[in-house]
Amino acid sequence: MARTGRPKAALVLTDEERDQLVRWSRRAKSSQALALRSRIVLACGEGLANKAVAERERVNQATVGKWRRRFVESRLDGLVDDPRPGRPPTITAAQVEDVVVATLEQTPSNATHWSRAKMAERSGLSASTIGRIWKTFELKPHRTDGFKLSNDPLFVDKVYDVVGLYLNPPDGAVVYCVDEKSQVQALARSQPAFPMMPYMPEKRTHDYLRHGTTSLFAAFNTSDGSVISSLHRRHRSIEFKKFLAKIDATVPDGLDIHLVCDNYGTHKSPAVKAWLDRHPRFHLHHTPTYSSWINQVERFFAYITADLLQRSDHRSVQALEADIRAWIAAWNDNPKPFIWTKTADQILEKLGRLLQRINGGGH
């Protein structure tokens, strides 16, 4: 009598099960393991022997037998992986919510903000757990950012004016953002720096000697990112007039010049106004008070500060000025304009939401 082997469990698919298995086997987002199990069960449902299914799917017969048996016992649920062994979660959703709400709406009794240790003491959770919760929800109680809202009565009009220049510059004109970076110090560290090494950052002494200051006047072209600059030891109206004259000499004749600048006194002095009256192609556009963020030259100053000035080590103002000139010359070899995307309406809407939060609107 021929041996028939162990009898196979009968496997009959319903129409709904077959449709679901086909979707799992074809859907791009299904895991490869689930897709393979679905194909195995579909083949078994066609009446194929385990050996034939194993050859078709290039797996061993034991794998086919396992998933045939799991499907017969638990149907579609049997194709999902068993829960992995390990400690069950001990942090409940209610505990997480409590930590998040307390972080946002409360302060500890003896401090201005939460630390991981203080929140751990309050909640009964570990400090590392508090850290993971804060990281998940991007909460950083130890950090603050500064802001100052403009009190300019013409704030809205000035925002529309300046942003309009960025997004829709006038024909036959060039737009420059102008400002001075004053009191740039030539600092000499008291000792040479220790160079950066693997696992150790560069180290510098905290003390230094001052060797004088200079002021950087810059006009940032919003169209192509190029910069017109001058260095002066002082930043009075007379120096600003000299800088305006340099802009006038640099920009080709026939182009109007629109300058975006802040409300510093030298920009509005009688001497400067008289100079502007004699040069009608110049048009000044003042930013609102306390709104340096709207002047693109401030972004340029941030670059030169980070790249050059923050770690500078100069024994004289002349050396500092030479490095500044060289840095700006390199910038102008490959200038990069800043892409302004926010409209005036979007800016004002965002500020409106901020004011509502500050004033407790909606509570």
Residue frames relative to the residue before (quaternion, step in Angstrom):
aa qw qx qy qz dx dy dz
M 1.0000 0.0000 0.0000 0.0000 0.00 0.00 0.00
A 0.4237 -0.7263 0.4808 0.2485 3.64 -0.73 1.06
R 0.4476 -0.6803 0.5123 0.2728 3.55 -1.10 0.81
T 0.2422 -0.7922 0.5481 0.1158 3.57 -0.90 0.91
G 0.4536 -0.6942 0.4492 0.3323 3.63 1.27 -0.17
R 0.7178 -0.4185 0.3229 0.4531 3.52 -1.35 -0.04
P 0.4506 -0.6930 0.4797 0.2941 3.61 -0.80 0.92
K 0.4017 -0.7217 0.5172 0.2244 3.56 -0.99 0.90
A 0.5230 -0.6143 0.4868 0.3348 3.52 -1.14 0.67
A 0.4967 -0.6577 0.4751 0.3084 3.54 -0.96 0.86
L 0.0645 -0.7993 0.5975 0.0037 3.57 -0.89 0.93
V 0.0811 0.7835 -0.6044 0.1194 3.52 -0.41 1.29
L 0.2587 -0.7921 0.5406 0.1155 3.59 -0.75 1.10
T 0.3616 -0.6708 0.5927 0.2607 3.51 -1.13 0.67
D 0.6618 -0.4972 0.3632 0.4278 3.58 -1.23 0.28
E 0.6493 0.5173 -0.3232 0.4542 3.60 0.97 -0.82
E 0.6583 0.5029 -0.3142 0.4637 3.59 0.94 -0.86
R 0.6495 0.5148 -0.3254 0.4552 3.59 0.94 -0.84
D 0.6478 0.5151 -0.3259 0.4569 3.59 0.94 -0.83
Q 0.6679 0.4963 -0.3098 0.4599 3.59 0.94 -0.87
L 0.6502 0.5160 -0.3181 0.4580 3.59 0.96 -0.82
V 0.6307 0.5199 -0.3352 0.4686 3.58 1.01 -0.74
R 0.6472 0.5122 -0.3247 0.4618 3.60 0.96 -0.83
W 0.6631 0.4998 -0.3127 0.4612 3.58 0.93 -0.87
S 0.6851 0.5002 -0.2948 0.4400 3.58 0.95 -0.80
R 0.7580 0.3846 -0.2014 0.4869 3.60 1.15 -0.55
R 0.5869 0.6154 -0.3837 0.3600 3.59 1.08 -0.61
A 0.5053 -0.6947 0.4250 0.2854 3.56 -0.81 1.06
K 0.7136 0.4694 -0.2606 0.4501 3.59 1.05 -0.74
S 0.4832 0.6405 -0.4582 0.3825 3.60 1.21 0.01
S 0.5122 -0.6105 0.4873 0.3571 3.57 -1.13 0.59
Q 0.5944 -0.5865 0.4109 0.3658 3.57 -1.13 0.62
A 0.6175 0.5462 -0.3536 0.4420 3.59 1.06 -0.68
L 0.6776 0.4764 -0.2980 0.4745 3.60 0.90 -0.89
A 0.6246 0.5324 -0.3456 0.4550 3.60 1.01 -0.73
L 0.6534 0.5062 -0.3161 0.4657 3.59 0.96 -0.83
R 0.6553 0.5066 -0.3186 0.4609 3.61 0.88 -0.86
S 0.6400 0.5219 -0.3278 0.4589 3.57 1.03 -0.78
R 0.6548 0.5003 -0.3188 0.4683 3.61 0.95 -0.77
I 0.6197 0.5409 -0.3439 0.4530 3.58 1.05 -0.76
V 0.6895 0.4719 -0.2863 0.4690 3.58 0.84 -0.97
L 0.6248 0.5295 -0.3445 0.4589 3.63 0.98 -0.72
A 0.6637 0.4948 -0.3073 0.4693 3.57 0.95 -0.84
C 0.6396 0.5082 -0.3246 0.4767 3.57 1.01 -0.76
G 0.6405 0.5301 -0.3204 0.4539 3.56 1.07 -0.72
E 0.6237 0.5242 -0.3402 0.4696 3.58 1.22 -0.37
G 0.5761 -0.6113 0.3653 0.4012 3.58 1.31 -0.09
L 0.4337 0.7013 -0.4689 0.3166 3.61 1.22 0.15
A 0.5032 -0.6303 0.5001 0.3153 3.55 -1.18 0.63
N 0.6649 -0.5112 0.3605 0.4083 3.54 -1.24 0.46
K 0.6408 0.5390 -0.3319 0.4344 3.59 0.96 -0.84
A 0.6689 0.4971 -0.2991 0.4648 3.58 0.94 -0.89
V 0.6419 0.5090 -0.3241 0.4731 3.58 1.01 -0.78
A 0.6437 0.5295 -0.3231 0.4482 3.58 0.95 -0.88
E 0.6621 0.4950 -0.3102 0.4694 3.60 0.96 -0.80
R 0.6508 0.5173 -0.3263 0.4498 3.59 0.96 -0.81
E 0.7795 0.3422 -0.1767 0.4940 3.60 0.85 -0.95
R 0.3910 -0.7563 0.4480 0.2728 3.56 1.35 0.03
V 0.5012 0.5690 -0.4711 0.4507 3.53 0.85 1.11
N 0.5635 -0.5909 0.4287 0.3867 3.59 -1.21 0.14
Q 0.6635 -0.5397 0.3486 0.3832 3.54 -1.23 0.49
A 0.5950 0.5755 -0.3753 0.4170 3.59 1.07 -0.64
T 0.6302 0.5281 -0.3367 0.4589 3.60 1.05 -0.74
V 0.6435 0.5116 -0.3215 0.4699 3.57 0.98 -0.86
G 0.6644 0.5152 -0.3064 0.4464 3.56 0.92 -0.92
K 0.6284 0.5514 -0.3370 0.4329 3.58 1.02 -0.82
W 0.7571 0.3996 -0.2359 0.4599 3.58 0.73 -1.04
R 0.5457 0.5596 -0.4062 0.4734 3.60 1.22 -0.32
R 0.6881 0.4863 -0.2783 0.4611 3.55 0.88 -1.00
R 0.6532 0.5153 -0.3221 0.4518 3.60 0.92 -0.87
F 0.6609 0.4989 -0.3217 0.4591 3.58 0.98 -0.79
V 0.6454 0.5182 -0.3335 0.4514 3.60 0.91 -0.84
E 0.6973 0.4820 -0.2785 0.4515 3.58 1.00 -0.84
S 0.8440 0.1586 -0.0268 0.5116 3.61 0.83 -1.00
R 0.4125 -0.7235 0.4486 0.3241 3.56 1.34 0.11
L 0.8422 -0.1318 0.0731 0.5177 3.66 -0.97 -0.72
D 0.6198 0.5568 -0.3515 0.4269 3.60 1.02 -0.72
G 0.6116 0.5878 -0.3434 0.4031 3.56 1.13 -0.55
L 0.6418 0.5340 -0.3331 0.4380 3.60 1.19 -0.36
V 0.5800 0.5678 -0.3749 0.4479 3.60 1.26 -0.19
D 0.5690 -0.6128 0.4203 0.3521 3.58 -1.00 0.79
D 0.5205 -0.6085 0.5000 0.3298 3.52 -1.17 0.64
P 0.5869 -0.5552 0.4317 0.4012 3.59 -1.09 0.52
R 0.4516 -0.6930 0.4878 0.2788 3.57 -0.91 0.89
P 0.5179 -0.6346 0.4616 0.3406 3.58 -1.04 0.68
G 0.3927 0.7020 -0.5312 0.2658 3.56 -1.15 0.51
R 0.6702 -0.4987 0.3607 0.4147 3.52 -1.31 0.18
P 0.4465 -0.6807 0.4980 0.2990 3.62 -0.82 0.86
P 0.6129 -0.5625 0.3861 0.3987 3.61 -1.10 0.56
T 0.2529 -0.7928 0.5419 0.1176 3.53 -0.97 0.93
I 0.6485 0.4845 -0.3147 0.4956 3.60 1.26 -0.26
T 0.2565 -0.7917 0.5383 0.1325 3.56 -0.59 1.12
A 0.6471 -0.5116 0.3960 0.4034 3.53 -1.29 0.35
A 0.6235 0.5464 -0.3425 0.4420 3.57 1.06 -0.71
Q 0.6455 0.5124 -0.3247 0.4640 3.60 1.02 -0.74
V 0.6338 0.5209 -0.3258 0.4700 3.57 1.00 -0.82
E 0.6553 0.5111 -0.3114 0.4608 3.58 0.91 -0.91
D 0.6410 0.5358 -0.3263 0.4422 3.57 0.97 -0.83
V 0.6558 0.5063 -0.3090 0.4670 3.59 0.97 -0.85
V 0.6710 0.5013 -0.3050 0.4532 3.58 0.88 -0.92
V 0.6744 0.4925 -0.2983 0.4622 3.59 0.87 -0.95
A 0.6626 0.5018 -0.3116 0.4605 3.58 0.92 -0.85
T 0.6308 0.5360 -0.3333 0.4514 3.58 1.01 -0.77
L 0.7287 0.4495 -0.2347 0.4603 3.57 0.96 -0.91
E 0.8238 0.3107 -0.1073 0.4618 3.58 0.92 -0.87
Q 0.7556 0.3264 -0.1954 0.5332 3.62 1.20 -0.20
T 0.1870 -0.7312 0.6326 0.1737 3.54 -1.35 0.13
P 0.5559 -0.5977 0.4366 0.3784 3.60 -1.09 0.51
S 0.6312 -0.5871 0.3590 0.3577 3.56 -1.14 0.60
N 0.7957 0.2927 -0.1424 0.5108 3.59 1.05 -0.61
A 0.7324 0.3329 -0.2299 0.5477 3.60 1.13 0.51
T 0.5436 -0.6340 0.4479 0.3192 3.55 -1.27 0.34
H 0.8004 0.0789 -0.0293 0.5935 3.59 1.20 -0.39
W 0.5864 -0.6015 0.4248 0.3373 3.52 -1.28 0.43
S 0.1532 -0.7040 0.6794 0.1388 3.50 -1.29 0.58
R 0.6576 -0.4979 0.3592 0.4366 3.58 -1.20 0.27
A 0.6517 0.5220 -0.3249 0.4442 3.57 0.97 -0.80
K 0.6769 0.4888 -0.3060 0.4575 3.59 0.91 -0.88
M 0.6644 0.4828 -0.3139 0.4763 3.59 0.98 -0.78
A 0.6147 0.5379 -0.3485 0.4598 3.59 1.06 -0.67
E 0.6497 0.5060 -0.3170 0.4705 3.57 1.00 -0.81
R 0.6673 0.5060 -0.3053 0.4532 3.59 0.98 -0.81
S 0.7835 0.3866 -0.1792 0.4522 3.57 0.83 -1.02
G 0.4410 -0.6908 0.4665 0.3326 3.57 1.16 -0.48
L 0.5642 0.5673 -0.3944 0.4520 3.58 1.27 0.13
S 0.5894 -0.5734 0.4201 0.3837 3.56 -1.24 0.27
A 0.6295 -0.5456 0.3950 0.3874 3.56 -1.22 0.47
S 0.6369 0.5237 -0.3331 0.4573 3.59 1.04 -0.71
T 0.6260 0.5218 -0.3341 0.4736 3.59 1.08 -0.70
I 0.6238 0.5220 -0.3343 0.4760 3.59 1.00 -0.80
G 0.6456 0.5309 -0.3179 0.4475 3.58 0.96 -0.84
R 0.6641 0.4964 -0.3054 0.4683 3.59 0.99 -0.84
I 0.6344 0.5178 -0.3335 0.4671 3.59 1.00 -0.78
W 0.6671 0.4930 -0.3065 0.4669 3.59 0.86 -0.91
K 0.6466 0.5157 -0.3262 0.4579 3.58 0.96 -0.80
T 0.6413 0.5340 -0.3245 0.4452 3.58 0.97 -0.85
F 0.7720 0.3297 -0.1673 0.5170 3.58 0.94 -0.91
E 0.4172 -0.7448 0.4369 0.2835 3.59 1.34 0.26
L 0.3412 0.7132 -0.5209 0.3220 3.54 0.86 1.06
K 0.0052 -0.8035 0.5937 -0.0435 3.60 -0.84 1.01
P 0.1399 -0.8450 0.5097 0.0809 3.61 0.34 1.20
H 0.6464 0.5461 -0.3300 0.4184 3.61 1.11 -0.55
R 0.6988 0.4646 -0.2681 0.4733 3.61 1.21 -0.31
T 0.0259 -0.7664 0.6405 0.0400 3.53 -1.21 0.59
D 0.2107 -0.7330 0.6289 0.1514 3.55 -1.25 0.48
G 0.3915 -0.7293 0.5141 0.2250 3.54 -1.09 0.69
F 0.0353 0.7716 -0.6352 0.0003 3.54 -1.25 0.43
K 0.0532 -0.7596 0.6453 0.0610 3.55 -1.30 0.37
L 0.3081 -0.7715 0.5311 0.1667 3.54 -0.62 1.13
S 0.5043 -0.6634 0.4687 0.2930 3.53 -1.01 0.84
N 0.2142 -0.7552 0.6044 0.1361 3.54 -1.14 0.74
D 0.3306 0.7650 -0.4879 0.2598 3.56 1.27 0.40
P 0.4082 -0.7254 0.4902 0.2587 3.65 -0.68 1.00
L 0.7136 0.3890 -0.2469 0.5278 3.60 1.23 -0.40
F 0.1944 0.8340 -0.5009 0.1257 3.57 1.23 0.48
V 0.6926 0.4858 -0.2951 0.4441 3.60 0.72 -1.02
D 0.6637 0.5095 -0.3087 0.4523 3.58 0.89 -0.94
K 0.6800 0.4908 -0.2964 0.4570 3.59 0.94 -0.85
V 0.6142 0.5329 -0.3528 0.4629 3.59 1.04 -0.69
Y 0.6598 0.4926 -0.3100 0.4753 3.59 0.88 -0.89
D 0.6486 0.5320 -0.3202 0.4402 3.58 0.97 -0.84
V 0.7265 0.4419 -0.2540 0.4609 3.59 0.72 -1.08
V 0.6766 0.4781 -0.3024 0.4715 3.60 0.84 -0.92
G 0.6030 0.5548 -0.3560 0.4492 3.59 1.07 -0.64
L 0.6278 0.5222 -0.3355 0.4697 3.61 1.05 -0.70
Y 0.6616 0.5110 -0.3106 0.4525 3.60 1.01 -0.81
L 0.7686 0.3924 -0.2018 0.4631 3.56 0.78 -1.04
N 0.8015 0.1009 -0.0385 0.5882 3.60 1.07 -0.69
P 0.0816 -0.8303 0.5499 0.0395 3.61 0.39 1.18
P 0.5632 -0.6203 0.4181 0.3510 3.59 -1.04 0.70
D 0.5323 -0.6001 0.4883 0.3436 3.57 -1.20 0.54
G 0.8261 0.2101 -0.1604 0.4977 3.55 -1.12 0.68
A 0.6718 0.4497 -0.2918 0.5112 3.56 1.12 0.61
V 0.2443 -0.7281 0.6173 0.1709 3.54 -1.33 0.31
V 0.2545 -0.7707 0.5717 0.1202 3.56 -1.04 0.86
Y 0.0406 -0.7886 0.6135 -0.0098 3.57 -0.82 1.06
C 0.2574 -0.7092 0.6326 0.1751 3.53 -1.16 0.73
V 0.1033 -0.8408 0.5306 -0.0288 3.56 -0.56 1.22
D 0.2448 0.7417 -0.6106 0.1309 3.54 -1.13 0.71
E 0.3785 -0.6839 0.5642 0.2661 3.55 -1.36 0.11
K 0.2099 -0.7043 0.6585 0.1624 3.52 -1.15 0.71
S 0.1119 -0.8608 0.4960 0.0206 3.51 0.08 1.34
Q 0.8368 0.2450 -0.1670 0.4603 3.52 -1.38 0.32
V 0.2127 0.7484 -0.5875 0.2223 3.58 0.84 1.00
Q 0.2455 -0.8317 0.4866 0.1056 3.58 -0.44 1.20
A 0.3265 -0.6756 0.6234 0.2201 3.52 -1.20 0.72
L 0.0103 -0.8304 0.5534 -0.0637 3.56 -0.24 1.30
A 0.1396 -0.7668 0.6226 0.0703 3.54 -1.00 0.90
R 0.3818 -0.7276 0.5208 0.2317 3.57 -0.63 1.08
S 0.5511 -0.6513 0.4157 0.3153 3.54 -1.05 0.79
Q 0.7850 0.1200 -0.0714 0.6035 3.58 1.19 -0.48
P 0.5957 -0.5628 0.4162 0.3938 3.61 -1.12 0.49
A 0.5167 -0.6468 0.4690 0.3077 3.56 -1.15 0.66
F 0.4093 -0.6471 0.5755 0.2874 3.54 -1.24 0.53
P 0.4129 -0.7396 0.4631 0.2611 3.63 -0.61 1.03
M 0.6110 -0.5448 0.4311 0.3795 3.54 -1.26 0.47
M 0.0362 -0.7722 0.6344 0.0002 3.56 -1.13 0.78
P 0.6714 -0.4611 0.3533 0.4602 3.62 -1.18 0.24
Y 0.8435 0.1138 -0.1479 0.5036 3.55 -0.93 1.05
M 0.7490 0.3125 -0.2167 0.5425 3.62 1.21 0.19
P 0.3563 -0.7444 0.5183 0.2243 3.62 -0.72 1.00
E 0.6456 -0.4722 0.4110 0.4373 3.53 -1.31 0.16
K 0.1731 -0.7915 0.5810 0.0778 3.58 -1.02 0.83
R 0.0597 -0.7918 0.6079 -0.0080 3.54 -0.97 1.00
T 0.5271 -0.6132 0.4732 0.3496 3.55 -1.13 0.53
H 0.4894 -0.6735 0.4727 0.2888 3.55 -1.14 0.60
D 0.7102 0.4317 -0.2659 0.4884 3.59 1.17 -0.41
Y 0.0335 -0.8001 0.5972 -0.0445 3.55 -1.14 0.66
L 0.3914 -0.6741 0.5711 0.2574 3.51 -1.39 0.20
R 0.3344 -0.7372 0.5527 0.1978 3.58 -0.99 0.85
H 0.1109 -0.8056 0.5813 0.0283 3.54 -0.95 0.96
G 0.7673 -0.3375 0.1834 0.5135 3.60 1.06 0.68
T 0.3142 -0.7448 0.5645 0.1669 3.52 -1.34 0.21
T 0.1122 -0.7458 0.6491 0.0995 3.51 -1.39 0.30
S 0.2972 -0.7357 0.5771 0.1934 3.57 -1.27 0.28
L 0.2593 -0.7671 0.5734 0.1248 3.54 -0.91 1.00
F 0.1479 -0.7495 0.6418 0.0669 3.56 -0.77 1.10
A 0.0355 0.8182 -0.5698 0.0684 3.59 -0.75 1.03
A 0.1115 -0.7464 0.6533 0.0598 3.53 -1.18 0.78
F 0.1729 -0.8157 0.5504 0.0416 3.55 -0.46 1.30
N 0.3287 -0.7510 0.5442 0.1782 3.58 -0.66 1.15
T 0.3374 -0.7848 0.4822 0.1945 3.59 -0.41 1.18
S 0.6247 0.5630 -0.3404 0.4206 3.59 1.20 -0.38
D 0.8415 0.1267 -0.0396 0.5237 3.59 0.77 -1.01
G 0.5393 -0.6652 0.3873 0.3416 3.61 1.24 -0.02
S 0.4823 0.6620 -0.4532 0.3517 3.62 1.21 -0.02
V 0.2616 -0.7803 0.5586 0.1031 3.55 -1.19 0.61
I 0.1920 -0.7070 0.6688 0.1268 3.53 -1.12 0.85
S 0.0140 0.8314 -0.5524 0.0592 3.59 -0.72 1.01
S 0.0363 -0.7494 0.6594 0.0477 3.50 -1.38 0.39
L 0.2353 -0.7499 0.6021 0.1409 3.53 -1.22 0.59
H 0.0390 0.7825 -0.6181 0.0641 3.56 -0.87 1.02
R 0.5195 -0.6530 0.4544 0.3117 3.55 -1.09 0.68
R 0.7613 0.2075 -0.1414 0.5977 3.58 1.24 -0.40
H 0.2382 -0.7765 0.5643 0.1477 3.58 -1.23 0.30
R 0.1935 0.7762 -0.5570 0.2231 3.51 0.53 1.33
S 0.7344 -0.3828 0.3021 0.4721 3.54 -1.30 -0.12
I 0.6416 0.5439 -0.3389 0.4215 3.59 0.97 -0.79
E 0.6551 0.4877 -0.3120 0.4855 3.59 1.07 -0.73
F 0.6420 0.5123 -0.3349 0.4618 3.57 1.03 -0.73
K 0.6245 0.5228 -0.3442 0.4672 3.62 1.03 -0.68
K 0.6277 0.5240 -0.3356 0.4678 3.59 1.01 -0.77
F 0.6540 0.5040 -0.3149 0.4680 3.56 1.02 -0.79
L 0.6246 0.5224 -0.3408 0.4699 3.60 0.99 -0.75
A 0.6385 0.5228 -0.3247 0.4621 3.57 1.01 -0.79
K 0.6347 0.5168 -0.3335 0.4678 3.59 1.04 -0.71
I 0.6259 0.5158 -0.3374 0.4779 3.60 1.00 -0.78
D 0.6444 0.5371 -0.3126 0.4456 3.56 0.97 -0.92
A 0.6942 0.4694 -0.2749 0.4713 3.57 0.97 -0.85
T 0.6783 0.5085 -0.2912 0.4434 3.60 1.13 -0.62
V 0.6936 0.4599 -0.2774 0.4801 3.59 0.94 -0.86
P 0.5119 -0.6681 0.4360 0.3187 3.63 -0.78 0.96
D 0.5669 -0.5854 0.4584 0.3548 3.53 -1.17 0.66
G 0.7187 0.4362 -0.3189 0.4375 3.55 -1.13 0.63
L 0.6722 0.4397 -0.2973 0.5162 3.58 1.27 -0.20
D 0.3836 -0.6701 0.5796 0.2607 3.55 -1.02 0.80
I 0.2452 -0.7676 0.5797 0.1210 3.56 -1.16 0.65
H 0.0964 -0.7844 0.6124 0.0216 3.57 -0.64 1.17
L 0.1193 -0.8102 0.5735 0.0219 3.58 -0.67 1.14
V 0.1893 -0.7456 0.6305 0.1038 3.56 -0.87 1.02
C 0.1556 0.7940 -0.5695 0.1450 3.60 -0.58 1.11
D 0.5530 -0.6209 0.4420 0.3366 3.54 -1.27 0.35
N 0.6589 -0.5483 0.3771 0.3507 3.55 -1.35 -0.14
Y 0.2451 0.7841 -0.5319 0.2053 3.58 1.16 0.54
G 0.6263 -0.6135 0.3363 0.3439 3.58 -0.99 0.88
T 0.6440 0.5387 -0.3387 0.4247 3.60 0.99 -0.75
H 0.6333 0.5382 -0.3373 0.4422 3.60 1.14 -0.49
K 0.7582 0.3501 -0.1836 0.5185 3.58 1.24 -0.37
S 0.3844 0.7529 -0.4693 0.2551 3.58 1.25 0.13
P 0.6389 -0.5344 0.3772 0.4049 3.62 -1.15 0.47
A 0.6331 0.5369 -0.3418 0.4406 3.60 1.00 -0.75
V 0.6652 0.4854 -0.3024 0.4800 3.58 0.98 -0.84
K 0.6422 0.5193 -0.3287 0.4580 3.59 0.96 -0.82
A 0.6432 0.5098 -0.3260 0.4692 3.59 1.00 -0.76
W 0.6366 0.5203 -0.3284 0.4649 3.58 1.01 -0.78
L 0.6584 0.5063 -0.3080 0.4639 3.59 0.95 -0.86
D 0.6174 0.5433 -0.3504 0.4483 3.60 1.03 -0.70
R 0.6921 0.4601 -0.2753 0.4833 3.59 1.10 -0.67
H 0.7331 0.3106 -0.2011 0.5707 3.59 1.28 -0.16
P 0.1333 -0.8704 0.4689 0.0687 3.58 0.42 1.22
R 0.5933 0.5686 -0.4052 0.4007 3.63 1.10 -0.22
F 0.5942 0.5416 -0.3692 0.4662 3.61 1.30 -0.11
H 0.0308 -0.7760 0.6297 -0.0173 3.57 -1.02 0.93
L 0.2086 -0.7930 0.5636 0.1006 3.61 -0.61 1.13
H 0.0745 -0.7607 0.6444 0.0244 3.54 -1.08 0.88
H 0.2063 -0.8136 0.5344 0.0992 3.58 -0.41 1.21
T 0.4155 -0.6783 0.5480 0.2587 3.54 -1.05 0.83
P 0.5979 -0.5374 0.4228 0.4183 3.62 -1.17 0.33
T 0.6063 -0.5415 0.4235 0.3997 3.58 -1.20 0.42
Y 0.8364 0.1444 -0.1495 0.5071 3.56 -1.16 0.75
S 0.6023 0.5625 -0.3537 0.4424 3.60 1.07 0.65
S 0.0947 0.8315 -0.5394 0.0932 3.56 0.86 0.94
W 0.5466 0.6401 -0.3879 0.3754 3.60 1.20 -0.50
I 0.6708 0.5049 -0.3092 0.4466 3.59 1.14 -0.47
N 0.6245 0.5167 -0.3319 0.4826 3.60 1.30 -0.17
Q 0.3902 -0.7764 0.4443 0.2179 3.58 -0.40 1.21
V 0.5728 0.5965 -0.4019 0.3931 3.61 1.08 -0.46
E 0.5615 0.5982 -0.3906 0.4175 3.61 1.17 -0.43
R 0.6172 0.5267 -0.3399 0.4755 3.57 1.11 -0.64
F 0.6220 0.5272 -0.3263 0.4782 3.58 1.09 -0.75
F 0.6437 0.5115 -0.3220 0.4693 3.60 0.95 -0.84
A 0.6220 0.5389 -0.3474 0.4494 3.60 1.03 -0.70
Y 0.6378 0.5248 -0.3316 0.4560 3.61 1.01 -0.74
I 0.7060 0.4538 -0.2870 0.4618 3.60 0.76 -0.97
T 0.6044 0.5443 -0.3567 0.4596 3.58 1.12 -0.57
A 0.7021 0.4640 -0.2750 0.4649 3.58 0.83 -0.97
D 0.7300 0.4535 -0.2497 0.4462 3.58 0.89 -0.91
L 0.8311 0.2249 -0.0747 0.5032 3.59 0.95 -0.82
L 0.7908 0.4128 -0.2162 0.3968 3.55 0.51 -1.19
Q 0.6095 0.6090 -0.3638 0.3541 3.57 1.00 -0.78
R 0.7917 0.2261 -0.1214 0.5544 3.60 1.03 -0.75
S 0.2993 0.7961 -0.4890 0.1936 3.57 1.20 0.38
D 0.0722 -0.7615 0.6435 0.0287 3.52 -1.24 0.58
H 0.1614 0.8092 -0.5351 0.1812 3.58 -0.04 1.34
R 0.3493 -0.7514 0.5318 0.1750 3.54 -1.02 0.92
S 0.7919 0.1316 -0.0905 0.5894 3.60 1.25 -0.08
V 0.5994 -0.5467 0.4361 0.3894 3.55 -1.26 0.39
Q 0.6116 0.5624 -0.3566 0.4271 3.59 1.02 -0.72
A 0.6562 0.5004 -0.3099 0.4721 3.58 0.97 -0.82
L 0.6325 0.5253 -0.3243 0.4678 3.57 1.04 -0.81
E 0.6793 0.4896 -0.2956 0.4599 3.58 0.86 -0.94
A 0.6223 0.5365 -0.3449 0.4538 3.60 1.01 -0.72
D 0.6669 0.4885 -0.3045 0.4731 3.59 0.96 -0.82
I 0.6298 0.5234 -0.3408 0.4618 3.60 1.01 -0.75
R 0.6517 0.5084 -0.3192 0.4636 3.60 0.91 -0.87
A 0.6609 0.5052 -0.3115 0.4593 3.58 0.93 -0.87
W 0.6463 0.5186 -0.3278 0.4537 3.60 0.98 -0.82
I 0.6813 0.4792 -0.2947 0.4684 3.60 0.89 -0.90
A 0.6111 0.5357 -0.3549 0.4621 3.60 1.06 -0.67
A 0.6505 0.4986 -0.3149 0.4786 3.60 1.00 -0.79
W 0.6087 0.5418 -0.3451 0.4657 3.60 1.06 -0.76
N 0.7109 0.4692 -0.2672 0.4506 3.59 0.84 -0.96
D 0.5440 0.5897 -0.4094 0.4344 3.59 1.23 -0.23
N 0.7888 0.0501 -0.0203 0.6122 3.57 1.16 -0.59
P 0.0115 -0.8536 0.5209 0.0029 3.61 0.59 1.11
K 0.1881 -0.7754 0.5973 0.0810 3.54 -1.18 0.66
P 0.2618 -0.7599 0.5702 0.1701 3.61 -0.53 1.08
F 0.4121 -0.6739 0.5520 0.2670 3.54 -1.22 0.52
I 0.3402 -0.7531 0.5327 0.1825 3.55 -0.84 1.01
W 0.1797 -0.7885 0.5833 0.0753 3.58 -0.47 1.23
T 0.1139 -0.8406 0.5293 0.0177 3.59 -0.65 1.11
K 0.6585 0.5313 -0.3253 0.4223 3.63 1.03 -0.62
T 0.3419 -0.7099 0.5759 0.2176 3.54 -0.98 0.87
A 0.6640 -0.4877 0.3719 0.4278 3.56 -1.25 0.26
D 0.6383 0.5290 -0.3352 0.4476 3.60 0.97 -0.81
Q 0.6599 0.5028 -0.3177 0.4591 3.61 0.94 -0.82
I 0.6376 0.5219 -0.3272 0.4626 3.59 1.01 -0.78
L 0.6894 0.4781 -0.2861 0.4628 3.57 0.85 -0.95
E 0.6240 0.5331 -0.3434 0.4566 3.59 1.05 -0.69
K 0.6561 0.5060 -0.3099 0.4663 3.58 0.98 -0.85
L 0.6555 0.4982 -0.3111 0.4748 3.58 0.97 -0.82
G 0.6111 0.5497 -0.3458 0.4526 3.56 1.10 -0.67
R 0.6488 0.4996 -0.3185 0.4775 3.59 1.00 -0.79
L 0.6342 0.5269 -0.3346 0.4563 3.57 1.01 -0.77
L 0.6526 0.5108 -0.3153 0.4623 3.58 0.92 -0.86
Q 0.6378 0.5310 -0.3312 0.4491 3.55 1.01 -0.79
R 0.6576 0.4935 -0.3149 0.4742 3.59 0.99 -0.78
I 0.6566 0.5193 -0.3200 0.4436 3.58 0.94 -0.88
N 0.7478 0.4071 -0.2108 0.4802 3.55 0.93 -0.93
G 0.5426 -0.6553 0.3885 0.3539 3.57 1.27 0.15
G 0.2851 0.7771 -0.5182 0.2151 3.58 1.14 0.50
G 0.7738 0.3342 -0.2530 0.4748 3.54 -1.01 0.78
H 0.6353 0.5103 -0.3433 0.4671 3.62 1.25 -0.09
